[in-house]
Amino acid sequence: MVAIIMGSDSDLPVMQKAADILTELRVPFEMTIVSAHRTPERMFRFAQTARERGIRVVIAGAGGAAHLPGMVAAITPLPVIGVPVKSSNSIDGWDSILSILQMPEGVPVATVALNAARNAGILAAQIIGTGDPDLLDRVAAYKKGLEQTVLEKARKMEA
């Protein structure tokens, strides 16, 4: 249901967090490397065929110039969530953030915070959950768990 793609295997430590939360929420996903700059034909084929392969949301992580999310969004009608990655060639992550965030009208990319692949996974689950009440219940339970975690930490601090 969800495709997690990244420009390089160096992005995997960040992007694995999307896979982890999707696994926790029991959302099927695939994960691979698709470089907008080094494998443009692969990127084009991926984006062109994602819908027919059953993908409903694409999570695309990229660092540096970070063209992957926007280029995939230009090709596929599916929602694309961009994860800016602070990579070794990045300018404190700002180049990645702005490359993903500043999309032209008509080619939207939902953009999460720098290295926030977990949030991208949650957002993908929420999008799919609009048509899957059981999944939306799992997302609601996850969020309720966040509340309980904070309340427990507050109790410990206040004791």
C-alpha positions as CSV (number, residue, x, y, z in Angstrom):
1,M,0.0,0.0,0.0
2,V,2.9,2.4,0.8
3,A,6.1,2.7,-1.2
4,I,9.1,4.0,0.8
5,I,11.8,5.3,-1.6
6,M,15.1,7.1,-1.0
7,G,17.9,8.5,-3.1
8,S,20.7,6.5,-1.5
9,D,21.3,3.7,1.0
10,S,22.8,6.4,3.2
11,D,19.2,7.6,3.8
12,L,18.2,4.2,5.2
13,P,18.8,5.0,8.9
14,V,16.3,7.8,8.6
15,M,13.8,6.1,6.3
16,Q,13.8,2.9,8.3
17,K,11.7,4.9,10.9
18,A,8.8,5.1,8.3
19,A,9.1,1.3,7.8
20,D,9.1,0.7,11.6
21,I,5.9,2.7,12.2
22,L,4.1,1.2,9.2
23,T,5.0,-2.3,10.5
24,E,3.7,-1.3,13.9
25,L,0.4,-0.1,12.4
26,R,0.3,-3.2,10.1
27,V,0.4,-1.3,6.9
28,P,2.0,-3.2,4.0
29,F,4.9,-1.4,2.3
30,E,7.7,-1.8,-0.1
31,M,11.1,-0.1,0.2
32,T,13.8,0.6,-2.3
33,I,16.4,3.0,-3.6
34,V,15.4,5.3,-6.5
35,S,17.7,8.1,-7.3
36,A,16.3,11.1,-9.2
37,H,19.7,12.0,-10.5
38,R,21.6,8.7,-10.9
39,T,18.7,6.5,-12.0
40,P,16.2,8.8,-13.7
41,E,14.7,6.1,-15.9
42,R,14.2,3.9,-12.8
43,M,12.5,6.8,-11.0
44,F,10.2,7.4,-14.0
45,R,9.2,3.7,-14.3
46,F,8.7,3.5,-10.5
47,A,6.4,6.6,-10.5
48,Q,4.6,5.6,-13.6
49,T,3.7,2.1,-12.4
50,A,3.2,2.7,-8.6
51,R,-0.6,3.0,-8.9
52,E,-1.0,-0.2,-10.9
53,R,1.2,-2.1,-8.4
54,G,-1.3,-1.2,-5.7
55,I,0.6,1.7,-4.1
56,R,-1.6,4.3,-2.5
57,V,0.9,6.6,-0.9
58,V,4.6,7.3,-1.7
59,I,7.1,8.3,1.0
60,A,10.2,9.7,-0.7
61,G,13.3,10.7,1.3
62,A,16.1,12.6,-0.1
63,G,19.0,14.8,0.9
64,G,21.0,17.6,-0.7
65,A,19.2,18.9,-3.8
66,A,16.3,16.4,-2.9
67,H,14.5,16.3,-6.2
68,L,13.2,12.8,-5.7
69,P,9.9,13.6,-4.0
70,G,9.0,16.4,-6.4
71,M,9.9,14.5,-9.5
72,V,7.9,11.5,-8.4
73,A,4.9,13.8,-7.6
74,A,5.2,15.2,-11.1
75,I,4.7,11.8,-12.6
76,T,2.3,10.0,-10.3
77,P,-1.3,11.0,-9.3
78,L,-0.7,9.4,-5.9
79,P,0.0,11.4,-2.8
80,V,3.7,11.9,-2.1
81,I,5.1,12.6,1.3
82,G,8.6,14.1,1.2
83,V,11.2,13.5,3.9
84,P,14.1,15.9,3.8
85,V,17.2,14.1,4.9
86,K,20.2,15.8,6.4
87,S,22.9,14.1,4.4
88,S,26.6,14.4,4.1
89,N,26.3,16.8,1.2
90,S,23.5,18.8,2.8
91,I,23.7,22.4,4.1
92,D,22.4,21.6,7.6
93,G,19.3,20.1,5.9
94,W,17.9,23.4,4.7
95,D,18.6,22.6,1.0
96,S,16.6,19.4,1.3
97,I,13.8,21.1,3.2
98,L,13.4,23.9,0.7
99,S,13.8,21.6,-2.3
100,I,10.9,19.4,-1.1
101,L,8.8,22.2,0.4
102,Q,8.9,24.7,-2.4
103,M,6.9,22.8,-5.1
104,P,5.2,24.7,-7.9
105,E,1.4,25.0,-8.0
106,G,-0.2,21.8,-9.3
107,V,2.5,19.4,-8.0
108,P,2.0,19.2,-4.3
109,V,4.3,17.2,-2.0
110,A,3.4,16.9,1.7
111,T,6.6,17.7,3.6
112,V,7.5,16.5,7.1
113,A,10.3,17.9,9.3
114,L,13.9,17.1,8.7
115,N,14.6,13.4,9.2
116,A,11.0,12.9,10.3
117,A,10.4,9.7,8.4
118,R,8.3,8.3,11.3
119,N,5.9,11.2,10.9
120,A,5.7,10.4,7.1
121,G,4.8,6.8,8.0
122,I,2.0,8.0,10.4
123,L,0.7,10.5,7.7
124,A,0.7,7.7,5.1
125,A,-1.3,5.5,7.5
126,Q,-3.7,8.4,8.2
127,I,-4.3,9.0,4.4
128,I,-4.9,5.3,3.8
129,G,-7.0,5.1,7.0
130,T,-9.6,7.5,5.6
131,G,-10.8,4.5,3.6
132,D,-10.0,1.8,6.2
133,P,-11.7,2.2,9.5
134,D,-9.6,-0.6,11.2
135,L,-6.4,1.2,10.2
136,L,-7.8,4.5,11.4
137,D,-8.6,2.8,14.8
138,R,-5.0,1.6,15.0
139,V,-3.7,5.1,14.3
140,A,-6.0,6.5,17.0
141,A,-4.8,3.9,19.4
142,Y,-1.2,4.8,18.6
143,K,-1.9,8.5,19.3
144,K,-3.7,7.6,22.5
145,G,-0.5,5.7,23.5
146,L,1.5,8.9,22.8
147,E,-0.7,10.7,25.3
148,Q,-0.3,8.0,27.9
149,T,3.5,8.1,27.5
150,V,3.5,11.9,28.1
151,L,1.2,11.6,31.1
152,E,3.3,8.9,32.6
153,K,6.5,11.0,32.2
154,A,4.7,14.0,33.8
155,R,3.7,11.8,36.7
156,K,7.3,10.7,37.2
157,M,8.6,14.2,37.0
158,E,6.0,15.6,39.4
159,A,6.6,12.8,42.0
